[in-house]
Amino acid sequence: MEHDIILDLLPLYHDGVCSEASRAAVEEHLKTCGTCREALAEMDAPLPAAEARKNTADGAAVKKISDEWKKAKWKARLKGAAIAAAVCLLLFGAWMAATQLYLFPVPAEKIEITNVRQLSDGRVLYHFFIDDGLNLRRTKFEYGEDGNMYCVPVRALITEKRWEGNSPANMELLLDMEMVDDQAKFMGFREIDHVWYGRGEDAILLWEEGMKLPSASEADEAVYGYNEVSADYWAERK
């Protein structure tokens, strides 16, 4: 059978719709004709447009997967950063609460009040000491309806060690009863007749009305007593 006839039959042969005689003739011709074999093979190759559409679809799928992966990666990074920031804020807040919230009273048995004496201007001078090696940042002053004032040293959960020498946990302090009474009246309480350190049964009495105290020394007067620098203040008090 002529070559051109076989080429015309190849599409029918490829699709399996030719007669048995034609099929036999085509197959016999294909044994010796490389051109027809190539033509038949090309029929199995995808059309350029279909291949392009397939490539485009594959590319779009790959791009979608890549975009979703990038988006997921950024979400993971942002989530990690948010978690890290939250943890840092939590730790910072916990540290601030542990070091700056003064909520814990110093036990009265740790407080020592010694060398209580009275200056010539009527103020009471005494030595305050906390016997636990830790520092002090704050003392609360609480007033009672019964004429009592309570000095309550309070600390945070975490407190630094006491400084060497004078520190808020180891120093000379002054009690000015005129100022104490003025403050009590301002807050709506009666005049104070007892001053305590701490609260409860273990509270330490620092001063009570009518208490006789030893006079302060000349050295104390020189350091803590009346001086010309504060003359206006003392004049107002008189």
WOFENMO-V361888 format. One record per backbone hydrogen bond with DSSP energy under -0.5 kcal/mol. NH is the residue of the N-H (numbers start at 1). CO is the residue of the C=O. If there is no record, write none. Layout:
NH	CO
NH	CO
This chain:
6	2
7	3
8	4
9	5
10	6
11	7
13	9
14	10
15	11
16	12
16	13
17	12
18	12
23	19
24	20
25	21
26	22
27	23
28	24
29	25
30	26
31	27
32	29
33	29
34	32
37	33
38	34
39	35
40	36
41	37
42	38
43	39
44	40
44	41
45	41
45	42
51	47
52	48
53	49
54	50
55	51
56	52
57	53
58	54
59	55
60	56
61	57
62	58
63	59
64	60
65	61
66	62
67	63
68	64
69	65
70	66
71	67
72	68
73	69
74	70
75	71
76	72
77	73
78	74
79	75
80	76
81	77
82	78
83	79
84	80
85	81
86	82
87	83
88	84
89	85
90	86
91	87
92	88
93	89
94	90
95	91
96	92
97	93
98	94
99	95
100	96
101	97
102	100
103	101
103	155
104	155
105	103
106	153
110	107
111	108
112	129
114	112
114	127
117	125
118	214
119	123
122	119
124	175
125	117
126	173
127	114
128	126
128	171
129	112
130	169
131	110
131	129
132	130
133	130
135	160
137	154
138	154
140	152
142	140
142	150
144	148
147	144
149	194
150	142
151	149
151	196
152	140
152	150
153	151
154	138
155	104
158	98
159	157
162	133
167	170
170	167
171	128
173	126
175	124
176	174
177	175
180	176
181	177
182	178
183	179
184	180
185	181
186	182
187	183
188	185
189	184
193	147
194	147
195	207
196	149
197	204
198	151
198	196
203	200
204	197
205	203
206	195
206	204
207	195
209	193
211	208
213	211
214	116
216	118
221	217
222	218
223	219
224	220
225	220
225	221
230	227
231	228
234	230
235	231
236	232
237	233
238	234
